[in-house]
Amino acid sequence: MELRIVPRTLKLAETFTIAYASSDEEPVVGVELHHAGHVGYGEATPFDRYGETPATAIDWLERAAP
């Protein structure tokens, strides 16, 4: 089993605005899990409100990798 980590920045089609911030792009951490000829894909956006960053997400994924 192999885990590939793919950090990227998504450019939003429109500006996303909530009460305390606006954003035109969003950092995400993508993953690909390869096993026996099959591939699974996923992604998540680290939530800075809880101290998460792409770097902390990647660190966690590397420690949890099979």
All heavy atoms as TSV, in Angstrom:
chain	resi	resn	atom	element	x	y	z
A	1	MET	N	N	0.856	-1.172	0.000
A	1	MET	CA	C	0.000	0.000	0.000
A	1	MET	C	C	0.899	1.231	0.000
A	1	MET	O	O	1.905	1.273	0.704
A	1	MET	CB	C	-0.903	-0.003	1.230
A	1	MET	CG	C	-1.944	1.070	1.170
A	1	MET	SD	S	-3.166	1.049	2.524
A	1	MET	CE	C	-3.685	-0.633	2.602
A	2	GLU	N	N	0.532	2.221	-0.781
A	2	GLU	CA	C	1.314	3.452	-0.869
A	2	GLU	C	C	0.407	4.668	-0.720
A	2	GLU	O	O	-0.661	4.746	-1.333
A	2	GLU	CB	C	2.018	3.523	-2.230
A	2	GLU	CG	C	2.804	4.792	-2.427
A	2	GLU	CD	C	3.338	4.937	-3.843
A	2	GLU	OE1	O	3.085	4.068	-4.692
A	2	GLU	OE2	O	3.996	5.955	-4.093
A	3	LEU	N	N	0.830	5.602	0.107
A	3	LEU	CA	C	0.108	6.859	0.302
A	3	LEU	C	C	0.895	7.975	-0.360
A	3	LEU	O	O	2.080	8.163	-0.073
A	3	LEU	CB	C	-0.054	7.168	1.789
A	3	LEU	CG	C	-0.687	8.508	2.139
A	3	LEU	CD1	C	-2.146	8.547	1.704
A	3	LEU	CD2	C	-0.554	8.796	3.617
A	4	ARG	N	N	0.242	8.715	-1.250
A	4	ARG	CA	C	0.855	9.889	-1.867
A	4	ARG	C	C	0.108	11.120	-1.368
A	4	ARG	O	O	-1.118	11.157	-1.388
A	4	ARG	CB	C	0.776	9.824	-3.388
A	4	ARG	CG	C	1.568	8.683	-3.978
A	4	ARG	CD	C	1.492	8.689	-5.477
A	4	ARG	NE	N	2.081	7.460	-6.006
A	4	ARG	CZ	C	1.942	7.051	-7.251
A	4	ARG	NH1	N	1.245	7.769	-8.113
A	4	ARG	NH2	N	2.490	5.928	-7.636
A	5	ILE	N	N	0.859	12.106	-0.945
A	5	ILE	CA	C	0.277	13.346	-0.419
A	5	ILE	C	C	0.476	14.439	-1.460
A	5	ILE	O	O	1.594	14.649	-1.932
A	5	ILE	CB	C	0.933	13.725	0.914
A	5	ILE	CG1	C	0.768	12.575	1.912
A	5	ILE	CG2	C	0.355	15.024	1.452
A	5	ILE	CD1	C	1.617	12.701	3.150
A	6	VAL	N	N	-0.624	15.132	-1.805
A	6	VAL	CA	C	-0.587	16.112	-2.889
A	6	VAL	C	C	-1.164	17.445	-2.403
A	6	VAL	O	O	-2.361	17.700	-2.549
A	6	VAL	CB	C	-1.396	15.598	-4.110
A	6	VAL	CG1	C	-1.213	16.516	-5.298
A	6	VAL	CG2	C	-1.018	14.173	-4.459
A	7	PRO	N	N	-0.327	18.312	-1.794
A	7	PRO	CA	C	-0.840	19.627	-1.387
A	7	PRO	C	C	-1.037	20.517	-2.611
A	7	PRO	O	O	-0.272	20.448	-3.574
A	7	PRO	CB	C	0.259	20.177	-0.479
A	7	PRO	CG	C	1.490	19.459	-0.893
A	7	PRO	CD	C	1.076	18.137	-1.436
A	8	ARG	N	N	-2.090	21.321	-2.587
A	8	ARG	CA	C	-2.345	22.240	-3.702
A	8	ARG	C	C	-3.174	23.415	-3.215
A	8	ARG	O	O	-3.750	23.372	-2.132
A	8	ARG	CB	C	-3.028	21.525	-4.858
A	8	ARG	CG	C	-4.329	20.841	-4.490
A	8	ARG	CD	C	-4.988	20.147	-5.679
A	8	ARG	NE	N	-4.388	18.897	-6.023
A	8	ARG	CZ	C	-4.902	17.700	-5.769
A	8	ARG	NH1	N	-6.052	17.595	-5.173
A	8	ARG	NH2	N	-4.292	16.613	-6.110
A	9	THR	N	N	-3.252	24.437	-4.025
A	9	THR	CA	C	-4.093	25.595	-3.731
A	9	THR	C	C	-5.154	25.690	-4.810
A	9	THR	O	O	-4.837	25.754	-6.000
A	9	THR	CB	C	-3.253	26.886	-3.700
A	9	THR	OG1	O	-2.273	26.757	-2.671
A	9	THR	CG2	C	-4.126	28.091	-3.397
A	10	LEU	N	N	-6.414	25.662	-4.390
A	10	LEU	CA	C	-7.520	25.771	-5.340
A	10	LEU	C	C	-7.917	27.235	-5.500
A	10	LEU	O	O	-8.091	27.944	-4.518
A	10	LEU	CB	C	-8.730	24.978	-4.836
A	10	LEU	CG	C	-8.531	23.481	-4.630
A	10	LEU	CD1	C	-9.828	22.857	-4.120
A	10	LEU	CD2	C	-8.083	22.810	-5.919
A	11	LYS	N	N	-8.040	27.670	-6.723
A	11	LYS	CA	C	-8.541	29.016	-7.001
A	11	LYS	C	C	-10.055	28.916	-7.094
A	11	LYS	O	O	-10.595	28.129	-7.873
A	11	LYS	CB	C	-7.942	29.540	-8.292
A	11	LYS	CG	C	-6.429	29.636	-8.206
A	11	LYS	CD	C	-5.882	30.726	-9.088
A	11	LYS	CE	C	-4.375	30.772	-9.027
A	11	LYS	NZ	N	-3.842	31.200	-7.782
A	12	LEU	N	N	-10.758	29.689	-6.282
A	12	LEU	CA	C	-12.217	29.630	-6.227
A	12	LEU	C	C	-12.834	30.383	-7.402
A	12	LEU	O	O	-12.308	31.405	-7.841
A	12	LEU	CB	C	-12.707	30.213	-4.905
A	12	LEU	CG	C	-12.109	29.579	-3.639
A	12	LEU	CD1	C	-12.646	30.279	-2.406
A	12	LEU	CD2	C	-12.387	28.090	-3.593
A	13	ALA	N	N	-13.946	29.883	-7.905
A	13	ALA	CA	C	-14.640	30.526	-9.022
A	13	ALA	C	C	-15.169	31.900	-8.612
A	13	ALA	O	O	-15.239	32.819	-9.432
A	13	ALA	CB	C	-15.779	29.642	-9.511
A	14	GLU	N	N	-15.536	32.034	-7.352
A	14	GLU	CA	C	-16.029	33.298	-6.812
A	14	GLU	C	C	-15.423	33.500	-5.426
A	14	GLU	O	O	-15.068	32.537	-4.752
A	14	GLU	CB	C	-17.551	33.278	-6.684
A	14	GLU	CG	C	-18.267	33.145	-8.013
A	14	GLU	CD	C	-19.779	33.140	-7.856
A	14	GLU	OE1	O	-20.269	33.542	-6.782
A	14	GLU	OE2	O	-20.445	32.732	-8.803
A	15	THR	N	N	-15.322	34.731	-5.000
A	15	THR	CA	C	-14.813	35.021	-3.667
A	15	THR	C	C	-15.753	34.439	-2.618
A	15	THR	O	O	-16.971	34.623	-2.690
A	15	THR	CB	C	-14.683	36.540	-3.457
A	15	THR	OG1	O	-13.786	37.050	-4.444
A	15	THR	CG2	C	-14.162	36.870	-2.074
A	16	PHE	N	N	-15.180	33.700	-1.665
A	16	PHE	CA	C	-15.949	33.119	-0.568
A	16	PHE	C	C	-15.839	34.061	0.622
A	16	PHE	O	O	-14.741	34.407	1.045
A	16	PHE	CB	C	-15.391	31.740	-0.212
A	16	PHE	CG	C	-16.091	31.099	0.950
A	16	PHE	CD1	C	-17.362	30.584	0.816
A	16	PHE	CD2	C	-15.469	31.027	2.189
A	16	PHE	CE1	C	-18.008	29.991	1.891
A	16	PHE	CE2	C	-16.104	30.442	3.269
A	16	PHE	CZ	C	-17.377	29.928	3.115
A	17	THR	N	N	-16.972	34.489	1.158
A	17	THR	CA	C	-16.978	35.439	2.268
A	17	THR	C	C	-17.848	34.923	3.400
A	17	THR	O	O	-18.970	34.475	3.173
A	17	THR	CB	C	-17.507	36.815	1.810
A	17	THR	OG1	O	-16.665	37.303	0.764
A	17	THR	CG2	C	-17.518	37.809	2.942
A	18	ILE	N	N	-17.289	34.991	4.626
A	18	ILE	CA	C	-18.058	34.737	5.840
A	18	ILE	C	C	-17.849	35.933	6.752
A	18	ILE	O	O	-17.172	36.895	6.378
A	18	ILE	CB	C	-17.662	33.404	6.504
A	18	ILE	CG1	C	-16.161	33.372	6.820
A	18	ILE	CG2	C	-18.042	32.231	5.619
A	18	ILE	CD1	C	-15.714	32.113	7.537
A	19	ALA	N	N	-18.384	35.885	7.943
A	19	ALA	CA	C	-18.404	37.050	8.836
A	19	ALA	C	C	-17.034	37.663	9.073
A	19	ALA	O	O	-16.906	38.869	9.172
A	19	ALA	CB	C	-19.035	36.670	10.177
A	20	TYR	N	N	-15.974	36.850	9.165
A	20	TYR	CA	C	-14.679	37.390	9.558
A	20	TYR	C	C	-13.609	37.348	8.471
A	20	TYR	O	O	-12.480	37.760	8.714
A	20	TYR	CB	C	-14.160	36.679	10.819
A	20	TYR	CG	C	-13.976	35.195	10.645
A	20	TYR	CD1	C	-12.780	34.675	10.169
A	20	TYR	CD2	C	-15.008	34.328	10.953
A	20	TYR	CE1	C	-12.611	33.322	10.009
A	20	TYR	CE2	C	-14.848	32.967	10.793
A	20	TYR	CZ	C	-13.649	32.467	10.318
A	20	TYR	OH	O	-13.494	31.117	10.153
A	21	ALA	N	N	-13.935	36.871	7.262
A	21	ALA	CA	C	-12.886	36.762	6.240
A	21	ALA	C	C	-13.462	36.553	4.850
A	21	ALA	O	O	-14.612	36.120	4.693
A	21	ALA	CB	C	-11.954	35.615	6.579
A	22	SER	N	N	-12.650	36.843	3.857
A	22	SER	CA	C	-12.952	36.549	2.454
A	22	SER	C	C	-11.745	35.853	1.848
A	22	SER	O	O	-10.606	36.094	2.260
A	22	SER	CB	C	-13.238	37.832	1.673
A	22	SER	OG	O	-14.417	38.433	2.112
A	23	SER	N	N	-11.994	35.004	0.851
A	23	SER	CA	C	-10.897	34.260	0.245
A	23	SER	C	C	-11.167	34.011	-1.227
A	23	SER	O	O	-12.303	33.747	-1.626
A	23	SER	CB	C	-10.725	32.928	0.965
A	23	SER	OG	O	-9.697	32.174	0.381
A	24	ASP	N	N	-10.109	34.091	-2.042
A	24	ASP	CA	C	-10.193	33.769	-3.464
A	24	ASP	C	C	-9.521	32.434	-3.788
A	24	ASP	O	O	-9.631	31.937	-4.902
A	24	ASP	CB	C	-9.537	34.877	-4.294
A	24	ASP	CG	C	-10.335	36.167	-4.233
A	24	ASP	OD1	O	-11.565	36.106	-4.383
A	24	ASP	OD2	O	-9.727	37.225	-4.030
A	25	GLU	N	N	-8.804	31.894	-2.829
A	25	GLU	CA	C	-8.180	30.588	-3.013
A	25	GLU	C	C	-8.169	29.855	-1.682
A	25	GLU	O	O	-8.285	30.454	-0.621
A	25	GLU	CB	C	-6.779	30.696	-3.600
A	25	GLU	CG	C	-5.887	31.711	-2.986
A	25	GLU	CD	C	-4.559	31.842	-3.727
A	25	GLU	OE1	O	-4.537	31.846	-4.963
A	25	GLU	OE2	O	-3.542	31.928	-3.032
A	26	GLU	N	N	-8.032	28.537	-1.762
A	26	GLU	CA	C	-8.112	27.716	-0.564
A	26	GLU	C	C	-7.042	26.627	-0.622
A	26	GLU	O	O	-6.976	25.875	-1.595
A	26	GLU	CB	C	-9.501	27.077	-0.480
A	26	GLU	CG	C	-9.862	26.508	0.839
A	26	GLU	CD	C	-9.972	27.559	1.927
A	26	GLU	OE1	O	-10.427	28.682	1.674
A	26	GLU	OE2	O	-9.603	27.229	3.060
A	27	PRO	N	N	-6.191	26.531	0.392
A	27	PRO	CA	C	-5.207	25.443	0.407
A	27	PRO	C	C	-5.895	24.131	0.781
A	27	PRO	O	O	-6.734	24.096	1.682
A	27	PRO	CB	C	-4.222	25.871	1.489
A	27	PRO	CG	C	-5.026	26.727	2.408
A	27	PRO	CD	C	-6.057	27.409	1.544
A	28	VAL	N	N	-5.568	23.077	0.060
A	28	VAL	CA	C	-6.101	21.753	0.364
A	28	VAL	C	C	-4.955	20.756	0.360
A	28	VAL	O	O	-3.899	20.989	-0.241
A	28	VAL	CB	C	-7.197	21.299	-0.630
A	28	VAL	CG1	C	-8.385	22.227	-0.593
A	28	VAL	CG2	C	-6.658	21.169	-2.027
A	29	VAL	N	N	-5.158	19.650	1.036
A	29	VAL	CA	C	-4.195	18.562	1.019
A	29	VAL	C	C	-4.913	17.357	0.432
A	29	VAL	O	O	-5.877	16.848	0.999
A	29	VAL	CB	C	-3.664	18.254	2.438
A	29	VAL	CG1	C	-2.709	17.076	2.401
A	29	VAL	CG2	C	-2.978	19.477	3.011
A	30	GLY	N	N	-4.456	16.950	-0.739
A	30	GLY	CA	C	-5.022	15.787	-1.404
A	30	GLY	C	C	-4.221	14.547	-1.052
A	30	GLY	O	O	-3.046	14.623	-0.702
A	31	VAL	N	N	-4.883	13.410	-1.124
A	31	VAL	CA	C	-4.200	12.136	-0.909
A	31	VAL	C	C	-4.607	11.162	-2.002
A	31	VAL	O	O	-5.719	11.228	-2.547
A	31	VAL	CB	C	-4.506	11.514	0.478
A	31	VAL	CG1	C	-3.957	12.360	1.591
A	31	VAL	CG2	C	-5.977	11.269	0.661
A	32	GLU	N	N	-3.675	10.289	-2.336
A	32	GLU	CA	C	-3.934	9.163	-3.225
A	32	GLU	C	C	-3.463	7.921	-2.486
A	32	GLU	O	O	-2.332	7.889	-1.994
A	32	GLU	CB	C	-3.151	9.292	-4.529
A	32	GLU	CG	C	-3.482	10.510	-5.342
A	32	GLU	CD	C	-2.594	10.631	-6.575
A	32	GLU	OE1	O	-1.778	9.715	-6.850
A	32	GLU	OE2	O	-2.696	11.655	-7.259
A	33	LEU	N	N	-4.320	6.943	-2.387
A	33	LEU	CA	C	-3.951	5.684	-1.738
A	33	LEU	C	C	-3.944	4.599	-2.812
A	33	LEU	O	O	-4.975	4.329	-3.437
A	33	LEU	CB	C	-4.946	5.352	-0.626
A	33	LEU	CG	C	-4.585	4.196	0.292
A	33	LEU	CD1	C	-3.249	4.440	0.989
A	33	LEU	CD2	C	-5.677	3.968	1.308
A	34	HIS	N	N	-2.773	4.022	-3.061
A	34	HIS	CA	C	-2.598	3.006	-4.091
A	34	HIS	C	C	-2.451	1.641	-3.433
A	34	HIS	O	O	-1.638	1.478	-2.514
A	34	HIS	CB	C	-1.336	3.309	-4.907
A	34	HIS	CG	C	-1.400	4.601	-5.648
A	34	HIS	ND1	N	-1.584	4.659	-7.008
A	34	HIS	CD2	C	-1.324	5.888	-5.225
A	34	HIS	CE1	C	-1.604	5.926	-7.392
A	34	HIS	NE2	N	-1.456	6.697	-6.321
A	35	HIS	N	N	-3.228	0.655	-3.921
A	35	HIS	CA	C	-3.135	-0.697	-3.372
A	35	HIS	C	C	-3.677	-1.702	-4.383
A	35	HIS	O	O	-4.804	-1.562	-4.874
A	35	HIS	CB	C	-3.924	-0.810	-2.068
A	35	HIS	CG	C	-3.876	-2.174	-1.457
A	35	HIS	ND1	N	-2.726	-2.696	-0.902
A	35	HIS	CD2	C	-4.819	-3.125	-1.322
A	35	HIS	CE1	C	-2.971	-3.912	-0.453
A	35	HIS	NE2	N	-4.248	-4.195	-0.691
A	36	ALA	N	N	-2.863	-2.667	-4.701
A	36	ALA	CA	C	-3.259	-3.793	-5.554
A	36	ALA	C	C	-3.939	-3.343	-6.846
A	36	ALA	O	O	-4.954	-3.904	-7.252
A	36	ALA	CB	C	-4.160	-4.752	-4.770
A	37	GLY	N	N	-3.385	-2.325	-7.487
A	37	GLY	CA	C	-3.936	-1.859	-8.758
A	37	GLY	C	C	-5.126	-0.930	-8.635
A	37	GLY	O	O	-5.704	-0.523	-9.644
A	38	HIS	N	N	-5.515	-0.595	-7.435
A	38	HIS	CA	C	-6.638	0.322	-7.207
A	38	HIS	C	C	-6.107	1.634	-6.620
A	38	HIS	O	O	-5.095	1.649	-5.931
A	38	HIS	CB	C	-7.658	-0.284	-6.248
A	38	HIS	CG	C	-8.256	-1.554	-6.741
A	38	HIS	ND1	N	-9.257	-1.592	-7.688
A	38	HIS	CD2	C	-7.967	-2.842	-6.436
A	38	HIS	CE1	C	-9.573	-2.844	-7.941
A	38	HIS	NE2	N	-8.806	-3.630	-7.198
A	39	VAL	N	N	-6.835	2.712	-6.905
A	39	VAL	CA	C	-6.447	4.021	-6.380
A	39	VAL	C	C	-7.664	4.689	-5.753
A	39	VAL	O	O	-8.737	4.721	-6.364
A	39	VAL	CB	C	-5.889	4.941	-7.489
A	39	VAL	CG1	C	-5.446	6.270	-6.901
A	39	VAL	CG2	C	-4.740	4.281	-8.226
A	40	GLY	N	N	-7.499	5.206	-4.547
A	40	GLY	CA	C	-8.542	5.995	-3.890
A	40	GLY	C	C	-8.046	7.425	-3.729
A	40	GLY	O	O	-6.853	7.657	-3.514
A	41	TYR	N	N	-8.946	8.394	-3.887
A	41	TYR	CA	C	-8.584	9.802	-3.809
A	41	TYR	C	C	-9.385	10.491	-2.698
A	41	TYR	O	O	-10.543	10.155	-2.463
A	41	TYR	CB	C	-8.888	10.522	-5.125
A	41	TYR	CG	C	-8.162	9.969	-6.317
A	41	TYR	CD1	C	-8.758	9.028	-7.144
A	41	TYR	CD2	C	-6.864	10.382	-6.603
A	41	TYR	CE1	C	-8.087	8.518	-8.234
A	41	TYR	CE2	C	-6.185	9.876	-7.694
A	41	TYR	CZ	C	-6.805	8.945	-8.518
A	41	TYR	OH	O	-6.129	8.442	-9.595
A	42	GLY	N	N	-8.764	11.471	-2.073
A	42	GLY	CA	C	-9.468	12.271	-1.077
A	42	GLY	C	C	-8.759	13.603	-0.917
A	42	GLY	O	O	-7.646	13.784	-1.401
A	43	GLU	N	N	-9.425	14.531	-0.269
A	43	GLU	CA	C	-8.785	15.802	0.036
A	43	GLU	C	C	-9.487	16.446	1.210
A	43	GLU	O	O	-10.640	16.130	1.511
A	43	GLU	CB	C	-8.766	16.742	-1.170
A	43	GLU	CG	C	-10.084	17.329	-1.549
A	43	GLU	CD	C	-9.975	18.284	-2.737
A	43	GLU	OE1	O	-9.003	18.204	-3.504
A	43	GLU	OE2	O	-10.868	19.101	-2.884
A	44	ALA	N	N	-8.758	17.338	1.871
A	44	ALA	CA	C	-9.319	18.050	3.014
A	44	ALA	C	C	-8.697	19.440	3.066
A	44	ALA	O	O	-7.581	19.660	2.613
A	44	ALA	CB	C	-9.036	17.308	4.310
A	45	THR	N	N	-9.448	20.356	3.631
A	45	THR	CA	C	-8.961	21.709	3.843
A	45	THR	C	C	-8.617	21.862	5.320
A	45	THR	O	O	-9.498	21.732	6.171
A	45	THR	CB	C	-10.039	22.739	3.458
A	45	THR	OG1	O	-10.376	22.556	2.093
A	45	THR	CG2	C	-9.559	24.151	3.685
A	46	PRO	N	N	-7.349	22.094	5.639
A	46	PRO	CA	C	-6.994	22.336	7.037
A	46	PRO	C	C	-7.730	23.575	7.553
A	46	PRO	O	O	-7.880	24.559	6.833
A	46	PRO	CB	C	-5.487	22.571	6.992
A	46	PRO	CG	C	-5.043	21.923	5.719
A	46	PRO	CD	C	-6.184	22.098	4.767
A	47	PHE	N	N	-8.189	23.516	8.777
A	47	PHE	CA	C	-9.018	24.578	9.343
A	47	PHE	C	C	-8.173	25.409	10.299
A	47	PHE	O	O	-7.852	24.978	11.408
A	47	PHE	CB	C	-10.211	23.952	10.044
A	47	PHE	CG	C	-11.360	24.878	10.288
A	47	PHE	CD1	C	-11.661	25.927	9.433
A	47	PHE	CD2	C	-12.163	24.706	11.394
A	47	PHE	CE1	C	-12.722	26.778	9.671
A	47	PHE	CE2	C	-13.238	25.550	11.645
A	47	PHE	CZ	C	-13.515	26.585	10.781
A	48	ASP	N	N	-7.795	26.619	9.876
A	48	ASP	CA	C	-6.884	27.438	10.675
A	48	ASP	C	C	-7.452	27.831	12.029
A	48	ASP	O	O	-6.706	28.086	12.975
A	48	ASP	CB	C	-6.411	28.668	9.905
A	48	ASP	CG	C	-7.520	29.594	9.475
A	48	ASP	OD1	O	-8.704	29.220	9.554
A	48	ASP	OD2	O	-7.189	30.721	9.047
A	49	ARG	N	N	-8.752	27.829	12.158
A	49	ARG	CA	C	-9.373	28.152	13.444
A	49	ARG	C	C	-8.922	27.181	14.537
A	49	ARG	O	O	-8.886	27.515	15.720
A	49	ARG	CB	C	-10.892	28.121	13.291
A	49	ARG	CG	C	-11.634	28.466	14.541
A	49	ARG	CD	C	-13.117	28.518	14.280
A	49	ARG	NE	N	-13.830	28.950	15.444
A	49	ARG	CZ	C	-15.112	29.173	15.490
A	49	ARG	NH1	N	-15.827	29.020	14.402
A	49	ARG	NH2	N	-15.691	29.551	16.592
A	50	TYR	N	N	-8.565	25.963	14.133
A	50	TYR	CA	C	-8.109	24.950	15.087
A	50	TYR	C	C	-6.607	24.726	15.011
A	50	TYR	O	O	-6.100	23.703	15.469
A	50	TYR	CB	C	-8.864	23.645	14.858
A	50	TYR	CG	C	-10.344	23.798	15.081
A	50	TYR	CD1	C	-11.247	23.647	14.035
A	50	TYR	CD2	C	-10.845	24.124	16.339
A	50	TYR	CE1	C	-12.612	23.808	14.239
A	50	TYR	CE2	C	-12.204	24.297	16.547
A	50	TYR	CZ	C	-13.070	24.134	15.493
A	50	TYR	OH	O	-14.413	24.291	15.698
A	51	GLY	N	N	-5.891	25.682	14.420
A	51	GLY	CA	C	-4.441	25.591	14.352
A	51	GLY	C	C	-3.926	24.638	13.281
A	51	GLY	O	O	-2.757	24.278	13.285
A	52	GLU	N	N	-4.796	24.221	12.371
A	52	GLU	CA	C	-4.382	23.314	11.309
A	52	GLU	C	C	-3.836	24.114	10.127
A	52	GLU	O	O	-4.330	25.187	9.811
A	52	GLU	CB	C	-5.567	22.473	10.836
A	52	GLU	CG	C	-6.163	21.615	11.925
A	52	GLU	CD	C	-7.479	20.975	11.532
A	52	GLU	OE1	O	-8.111	21.422	10.551
A	52	GLU	OE2	O	-7.877	20.036	12.211
A	53	THR	N	N	-2.809	23.581	9.499
A	53	THR	CA	C	-2.229	24.148	8.288
A	53	THR	C	C	-1.961	22.996	7.325
A	53	THR	O	O	-1.986	21.828	7.735
A	53	THR	CB	C	-0.898	24.864	8.584
A	53	THR	OG1	O	0.063	23.881	8.996
A	53	THR	CG2	C	-1.042	25.942	9.652
A	54	PRO	N	N	-1.672	23.301	6.060
A	54	PRO	CA	C	-1.264	22.203	5.179
A	54	PRO	C	C	-0.067	21.438	5.748
A	54	PRO	O	O	-0.023	20.209	5.684
A	54	PRO	CB	C	-0.915	22.915	3.867
A	54	PRO	CG	C	-1.818	24.112	3.868
A	54	PRO	CD	C	-1.845	24.556	5.311
A	55	ALA	N	N	0.888	22.154	6.361
A	55	ALA	CA	C	2.065	21.484	6.930
A	55	ALA	C	C	1.692	20.534	8.067
A	55	ALA	O	O	2.232	19.420	8.146
A	55	ALA	CB	C	3.068	22.517	7.419
A	56	THR	N	N	0.780	20.940	8.963
A	56	THR	CA	C	0.396	20.044	10.068
A	56	THR	C	C	-0.396	18.848	9.550
A	56	THR	O	O	-0.266	17.742	10.080
A	56	THR	CB	C	-0.411	20.774	11.163
A	56	THR	OG1	O	-1.633	21.275	10.614
A	56	THR	CG2	C	0.397	21.908	11.782
A	57	ALA	N	N	-1.208	19.057	8.516
A	57	ALA	CA	C	-1.959	17.948	7.920
A	57	ALA	C	C	-1.010	16.949	7.260
A	57	ALA	O	O	-1.161	15.735	7.416
A	57	ALA	CB	C	-2.977	18.467	6.913
A	58	ILE	N	N	-0.023	17.463	6.537
A	58	ILE	CA	C	0.950	16.587	5.879
A	58	ILE	C	C	1.751	15.823	6.923
A	58	ILE	O	O	1.970	14.606	6.783
A	58	ILE	CB	C	1.861	17.406	4.949
A	58	ILE	CG1	C	1.050	17.894	3.750
A	58	ILE	CG2	C	3.073	16.586	4.504
A	58	ILE	CD1	C	1.747	18.949	2.917
A	59	ASP	N	N	2.162	16.485	7.995
A	59	ASP	CA	C	2.894	15.822	9.071
A	59	ASP	C	C	2.074	14.682	9.661
A	59	ASP	O	O	2.571	13.565	9.855
A	59	ASP	CB	C	3.265	16.834	10.145
A	59	ASP	CG	C	4.036	16.202	11.291
A	59	ASP	OD1	O	5.092	15.592	11.028
A	59	ASP	OD2	O	3.564	16.320	12.444
A	60	TRP	N	N	0.797	14.926	9.929
A	60	TRP	CA	C	-0.074	13.889	10.483
A	60	TRP	C	C	-0.205	12.722	9.512
A	60	TRP	O	O	-0.112	11.553	9.902
A	60	TRP	CB	C	-1.447	14.473	10.812
A	60	TRP	CG	C	-2.309	13.494	11.523
A	60	TRP	CD1	C	-2.418	13.326	12.871
A	60	TRP	CD2	C	-3.181	12.523	10.932
A	60	TRP	NE1	N	-3.300	12.308	13.141
A	60	TRP	CE2	C	-3.782	11.796	11.975
A	60	TRP	CE3	C	-3.513	12.191	9.614
A	60	TRP	CZ2	C	-4.682	10.767	11.752
A	60	TRP	CZ3	C	-4.409	11.163	9.392
A	60	TRP	CH2	C	-4.986	10.463	10.447
A	61	LEU	N	N	-0.421	13.027	8.232
A	61	LEU	CA	C	-0.572	11.963	7.224
A	61	LEU	C	C	0.695	11.129	7.116
A	61	LEU	O	O	0.624	9.893	6.997
A	61	LEU	CB	C	-0.921	12.566	5.862
A	61	LEU	CG	C	-2.339	13.092	5.725
A	61	LEU	CD1	C	-2.451	13.963	4.479
A	61	LEU	CD2	C	-3.335	11.935	5.675
A	62	GLU	N	N	1.846	11.766	7.159
A	62	GLU	CA	C	3.108	11.016	7.075
A	62	GLU	C	C	3.285	10.088	8.267
A	62	GLU	O	O	3.767	8.970	8.130
A	62	GLU	CB	C	4.286	11.977	6.948
A	62	GLU	CG	C	4.339	12.635	5.584
A	62	GLU	CD	C	5.393	13.720	5.461
A	62	GLU	OE1	O	5.878	14.216	6.511
A	62	GLU	OE2	O	5.722	14.064	4.315
A	63	ARG	N	N	2.855	10.536	9.452
A	63	ARG	CA	C	2.974	9.675	10.638
A	63	ARG	C	C	1.946	8.555	10.611
A	63	ARG	O	O	2.182	7.477	11.160
A	63	ARG	CB	C	2.795	10.503	11.908
A	63	ARG	CG	C	4.019	11.377	12.202
A	63	ARG	CD	C	3.923	12.136	13.517
A	63	ARG	NE	N	3.032	13.281	13.355
A	63	ARG	CZ	C	1.951	13.504	14.089
A	63	ARG	NH1	N	1.612	12.698	15.047
A	63	ARG	NH2	N	1.201	14.564	13.864
A	64	ALA	N	N	0.788	8.761	9.964
A	64	ALA	CA	C	-0.270	7.752	9.925
A	64	ALA	C	C	-0.169	6.825	8.715
A	64	ALA	O	O	-0.918	5.863	8.615
A	64	ALA	CB	C	-1.639	8.453	9.899
A	65	ALA	N	N	0.758	7.110	7.819
A	65	ALA	CA	C	0.879	6.332	6.571
A	65	ALA	C	C	1.091	4.857	6.866
A	65	ALA	O	O	1.725	4.500	7.851
A	65	ALA	CB	C	2.013	6.880	5.734
A	66	PRO	N	N	0.544	3.996	5.996
A	66	PRO	CA	C	0.732	2.556	6.173
A	66	PRO	C	C	2.194	2.145	6.043
A	66	PRO	O	O	2.980	2.763	5.395
A	66	PRO	CB	C	-0.099	1.948	5.036
A	66	PRO	CG	C	-0.369	3.042	4.077
A	66	PRO	CD	C	-0.176	4.335	4.799
